[in-house]
Amino acid sequence: MDKTFKKLSSANPKVILEGIKEIDSQIQTGVDPEDIPIVFDALTSLFYVDTFDRPELIAEVGFAQKTTARLGNVVIPLIIEKIHDTDIKAELLFAQTCGLMGEDAIEPLLKVFDQKHDSIDTAFALYAFGKIKSPEIQKALPTILKAIESPKKETEDTAVRALGKICESMDQNSLDENMKEKIASTLMSKCSHSNDVIRAKAIRGLGKFVRYGFSIDVQENEIRTYAENILGINEEDERDPAYLVRREAQEILDTIL
């Protein structure tokens, strides 16, 4: 496949696309397991293309992501290795690629918490959970709730975000009332966090909790009160100093009212 790999280094988008299509076709007919690392390495080299400077390659990078996802969840350990020596943009593409794998990515990502102790690995897995659009993402819920209590800011921050994001995909009828209460109380506990971004993500998560039908009337009333306090609607409360947080609170009120 050397000739095919060479096409991926071309400056011509048409040639790059041709190379990706050849790899995609090979994946669909079957790739020797021993060749998966080199195929993965070739495809993900495109993740480092700055599509802001090279907008003509946006489609090709997207196709490379989809083709990488076709390799299956066997590449998730390779992704975990990659993120230690990557840039932010590529890391986001790696997480999106896990999302494209759907529920097949869940178990390998959960294993990161059993096998790894590096906060880079766990924060990546938490972020990737939020990219998976499948009701099966509920399997990650206990891990996410535990990660929110981490003393490491990066882990805590990403876990708060993930908790809100998975509300978009979980089936509300598959959770009992105790678990729904746990989600709501966990997010509300972060609404007074000292970090503006974490507060904003917690409020955003509560908004998703309501929007996707997980809340009951009592919870909605409590969440409304939190949002009103953040906005300083109640005279006895000072509004949150961060516009980012107030913006999310206003969106909740727009949703509930």
N, C-alpha and C positions, 0 to 999 in steps of 0.2 A: 504493500500500500504506500510505498515511498512516494510515488508520483502523485498519488492523491493527497498525501500530507503536504507535499510541496505546494499544491494549489492553495492551501489555507494561508500560506505566507505571501500570496500575491497581493499587489496593490489594487488589482482589478476586482471589484465586487462580483462580477459575473463568474470569474474564475474561482473565487472563494466559494460562491454558492454551488458551483459545479462540484467542487471537492466535498462540500458537506453532503450534497445529495448522494454522492458515491459512497460515502461512509454510512449514511442513513440506510441506503439500500443493502449494504453489507451487513449492518446490524439486524435488519429484518430477516435476512436469510440465515444469520447465525455467525457470531464472532467467536473465535477460539478464546477461551478464558484467559489464556496466557497473553493474548494481544490486547485485552481490555485496558490495561494501564497506559499503553502507548496511544491507543485510540482516544482514551479519556484526556491524556495530556495534549494531544493535537487539537481536539475540539475546544478544550477549555483555554487554550492559548488565545482564542478570540475574545475571551471574557475580559482581557486586559486592554482591548481596543477602546479608546476614548471616543465614544459615539457623539460627544458634544463637538469634538473637533472633526470627527469623521461621520457625520449624520447619514452618509450614503451607505454605511455598513450596519445600520440599526437592524434591518431585516435579517441580515446574515448572522449577526450575533444572536438574535432571537431564535433563529433556526438551529444554531449551534447548541443553544440551551435545550431545545426540544429533543435534539438528536442525542445529547448527553443523557438526558432523562430516559431515553429509550434503552440505554445500556442497563438500566435497572438499579435497584438499591445496592447492588454489589459495589457500586462506585462511591457510596457514602463514606466508607473508611478513607478512600482516596481524597475525597473532598475535605474531610477533617484534617488530613495531613496538609493539604494545600493552604488552608486558611491561616496557617501560622506564618506563611511567607507571601501574603497577598496584599492587595490594596483594598480600600473600602468598597470601591465600585465593583470589583471582581467578587468580593465577599457577598455582596448583595445578590449578584447573579448566581452564585453557588447556592444561596438560600432559596432563590426562586426556582432553581433547577430541582431542588429537593421537593418543592411544592408541586412541580409538574409531575413528579412520580406518584403523587396522591398518597393514599393510605399505605402503600408499600414502603414509604420512607419512614413511617412512624416507629416501628420496632427498632430499626438500626439507629435512629436518632435517640431513642430511649436508652439504648445500650451505652451511649456516650456517658450517661450519668452513672452507669455501673462500672465502666472501664476507665473513665477519664476523671481527673480531678482539676484539670486546667480550666480556669474561668473563660478562656478564649473558646474552648470547645463547647462548654455548656451554654455560654451566651449565644453561640452560633446555633446550636440545636434548638434553643428556645425561640430564637428569631425564625428559624425554619419552620417550627411548629405553626407559627402564624400564617405561613404561606400555603399550608395544606388545606385544601377545600374538600374535606370529607367528614361525615359524621363520626367516623372512627377516630378522629382526633381527640375524642373524649378519653381515650386510653392515656393520653399525655396529661390529663387534668391533675391527677395527684402529684405528678412530678413538677408541674408548673406551680402549683400551690406551695409546694415545699421550697422551690427555688425563690419564691417571693420573699421568704424569710432569710435569705442569704445575707451575710454581712458585707458581701462584695457588691458595690454599687452597680457595676455593669450587669451582673447576674440579676439583681433585684429589678433594675430598670427594664431589662429585656423580658423578664418574667411577667411584670405588670402589663406590659404591652401584649404579650402572648395571651394572657388570660382574657383580655378584652377581645382580641382577634379571634380566638377559637369559638367565641359566642356566635360568630357569623356562620359557623359550620356545624356545631353540635346540634343534636336533636333535643329540643327543650323537654320533650316527653320522656326522654331516656334518663333524665336526672331526677332524683328524689328531692323533696323540699329542703332537706337538711343540706344537701350539696349546693342547691341554689342559694340558700342562706349563707353558706360558707363563701361562695364566690362574691356575693354582694358585700358581706362584712369585710372580706379581705380587701376589696377595692376601696371601700369607704375608709378603711383604716389608713390607706395611703393618701387620702385626700388632704391630710395635714402634714405630709412629708416636707422636710426642709428643702428638698430639691424641686424646683419649678417643673422640670420636665416629667419627673415621676408623678407629681400631682396631676399634671395635665393628662398623662396616660391613664391614670386611675379614673379620672372623671370621664375620659373618652370611653374607657372600658365599661363604666356604669351606663353610659349612653347606649352602648351596644347591648348590654344586659337587658335594658328596657326595650330597645328597638326590636330585638329578635325574640321577644316574648318570654323571657325567663322570669320576669318579676311579677309579684302579686301587688295588690293595691297598697298594702302596708309598706312594702319596700319602695314602691314608687313615691309614696308620700315622704318617706325618709330621704330618698335620693333627691326629690324636689327641694327639700329643706336644705340639703347640702349645697345644691346648686344656687339657691337663693342666698345662702350665707356667703358663698364665694363671690357673688355679684354685689353683695352689700345691700340687698333689697330689704332685709330686716334691719331696722335702725340700730339695734344693739350690736350688730356685727360689722366689723370692718371688712371691706371687700378684699379679695386676694390681690396682692400687688402685681402679680404677673398677668399680663394680657392674654398670654397663651392659655393659662388656666381658666380665666374668665370666659374666653371664647368657647372652650369646651363646655363650660357650665351653661352658657346661653343656649348652646345647641341642645343640651338635655331639656331645658325648659321648653324650647320650641317643639321637641319631640313629645313631651308629656302633656303639655297644655293643649 
